[in-house]
Amino acid sequence: MNNSDASGSAVVVEALRVRRGSTQVLDGLSLSVPAGAVVGLLGPSGSGKTTLMRAIVGVQVVQSGSVEVLGLAAGSPALRRRVAYVTQQASVYDDLTVRQNLRYFRRVLGAPASDVDRVIERTDLTAVADRLAGELSGGQRGRVSLAAALLGSPEVLVLDEPTVGLDPVLRVELWQLFRSLADDGATLLVSSHVMDEAKRCDRLLLMRDGALLADDTVDGLLAFTGTDDVETAFLRLIDRGAPDLRPGGAGGAEPRGGDPDAGTGSEAVR
Amino acid sequence: MSLIRTIATAGRVLAQIRHDPRTIALLLLVPALLIGLVAWIFSDTEVFGDIGPAMIALFPFIVMFLVTSIATLRERRSGTLERLLSMPMGKGDFLLGYALAFGLLAIAQTAVAVSFAIWVCGLEITGSIWLLFAVAVADALLGTALGLLASAFARTEFQVVQFMPLLVLPQILLCGIFLPRDQLPEVLETISEWLPLSFAIDALQAVADDSESTEWIVSKLLVIIAWIVGSIVLGAITLRRRTP
């Protein structure tokens, strides 16, 4: 199966406009997610991350624009086996055991029966596999939701704040899991409002108020802004009012705006 | 449509209920206890003989409507419905799975209610008990199907509970228990002739006093089944994969 379009992108969003209630959440957003990478979608809450993810999965009503996933229109029936989505709130049945939850989702997906044990092991849920999901801690429930998304080995994983509220050890383990999934060829789009998690991603998409503030590698972003952490880079991009958009570029090698004056200039503003 | 997904969904719904023994007990016993209460109220009169068959239609219908509409609303609120609809799950598979699971519960519930009415409360059934049972199960299934339809329109718990008085109470008021249907004002009588609960109650009453032919009762049963199928189809059409 073809894992990407000609440009090597697993997801291509063009001029996407989404209104939710009376708010224009996304107003002409364009971006792409390279295939086989772990891409971080970062931004404060309310910046439109979840809406963008829902549009990519094909569960969001959109006004205009196009979203293509693996070369097909988002939400196409053919993508329902190839794209998995983990919502921020764990979407599992609290009155079923971990194993019953996964068995059911496996049948719906038509994935091999051995997948249930495989994803339980991969998400480190073996010890609680026969307990009710409702009895588990928030972090464990989140991992059940993640395990369900791993059933059938999807090519694209869209994960909405999967590490929120987890202790640092678990968070590191989860990022290791994401990395190993990408090594197996999957594309991961992972959202977070913790800027610190950015350094574990191959590329970053920084969002604020429904617009893209940066589309770059971590090194590229830091060089472009002349900063040494993503949080400061985020603030500097807001100060400058000019985004760091280098979709598909190697990033990091030749910082475009990395001249020393830019750095001192924005410090003066603050 | 896929039989595997329909059966998997029905099995999952039943597994959820199995973890909740109190719900099973309530589901099985509440209609029977209410029928018992009605029989007790009218124990010194002949009234229970007349309205007893209607009670067999009424209580399972209401209980199944409430349970089903809340179960599917819960599915929507927990995010699991969105997850399923982003998977290769057909909308019809989902609703049929629920109908199948609650249909099996309805059979058990109706069996308890009918047995209790006949053998404990002394309700006299002149016609075929099997036919009575078939109509009663179809009627409980109708409650399930309407509950599935209602939950498609409800966004919150408050809304779904309001659909009970909106969809169920008018049917109860017009089905002939309060006033025989031929004595209703003309407009209401015409409306009552189209409501599915009226067919169920007419059929049950006819079985109880053996006043109509089997064909006549089966024709009423078929109308109820048409309502069940129509509600599920309409529910599947109104279910949306993409939401605002």
Interface residues (C-beta under 8 A of the other chain):
Chain A: R20 G21 V57 G58 V59 Q60 V61 G75 P77 R80 R81 V83 Y85 T87 Q89 A90 S91 V92 Y93 D94 D95 L96 Q100 Y104 F105 R107 V108 L109 G110 L132 A148
Chain B: I4 R5 A8 T9 G11 R12 A15 Q16 H19 D20 S78 G79 T80 E82 R83 L84 L85 S86 M87 P88 M89 R241 R242 T243 P244
